Amino acid sequence: MKYLFFKIILCILWLTSCKDNSIIEIYHFNETQCANPWQSNLNGEDDDVTVIRNYLEQQSVDVQNVFIDSSGVGEDCQACVCLSGRIIMVHADNQSESILMDMGFYLE
């Protein structure tokens, strides 16, 4: 009987130890005038947050939230690679980190 009780306790401990180790991180992206990964998805109908969220989800990123901070410093040029001054902040699962980093996102 003690052996059966011990096996049940071990089984319960094993099942409860299989927790998801993911953490939500805030990833930042310095937006450019027109060289952003989601640029081709801009259609003029959806707001930028929706376009960015949809693009990231298509890339298998587990997006929790998207914010745009307009307080960054933009560059005084109109070339596609020039910074717009907006910072895209994405709350996403850290298991998506490599995908986001490949796109140019960074952690602060």
PEFEN-V127778 format. One record per backbone hydrogen bond with DSSP energy under -1.0 kcal/mol. CO is the residue of the C=O (numbers start at 1). NH is the residue of the N-H. If there is no record, write none. Layout:
# PEFEN-V127778
co=CO nh=NH
co=CO nh=NH
This chain:
# PEFEN-V127778
co=1 nh=5
co=2 nh=6
co=3 nh=7
co=4 nh=8
co=5 nh=9
co=6 nh=10
co=7 nh=11
co=8 nh=12
co=9 nh=13
co=10 nh=14
co=11 nh=15
co=12 nh=16
co=13 nh=17
co=17 nh=19
co=23 nh=94
co=25 nh=92
co=27 nh=90
co=28 nh=106
co=29 nh=88
co=31 nh=84
co=36 nh=39
co=38 nh=41
co=39 nh=42
co=47 nh=51
co=48 nh=52
co=49 nh=53
co=50 nh=54
co=51 nh=55
co=52 nh=56
co=53 nh=57
co=54 nh=58
co=55 nh=59
co=56 nh=61
co=57 nh=60
co=61 nh=63
co=62 nh=93
co=65 nh=91
co=67 nh=89
co=69 nh=87
co=75 nh=77
co=79 nh=82
co=80 nh=34
co=82 nh=33
co=83 nh=75
co=85 nh=72
co=86 nh=31
co=87 nh=69
co=88 nh=29
co=89 nh=67
co=90 nh=27
co=91 nh=64
co=91 nh=65
co=92 nh=25
co=93 nh=96
co=94 nh=97
co=96 nh=100
co=97 nh=101
co=98 nh=102
co=100 nh=105
co=101 nh=104
co=106 nh=28
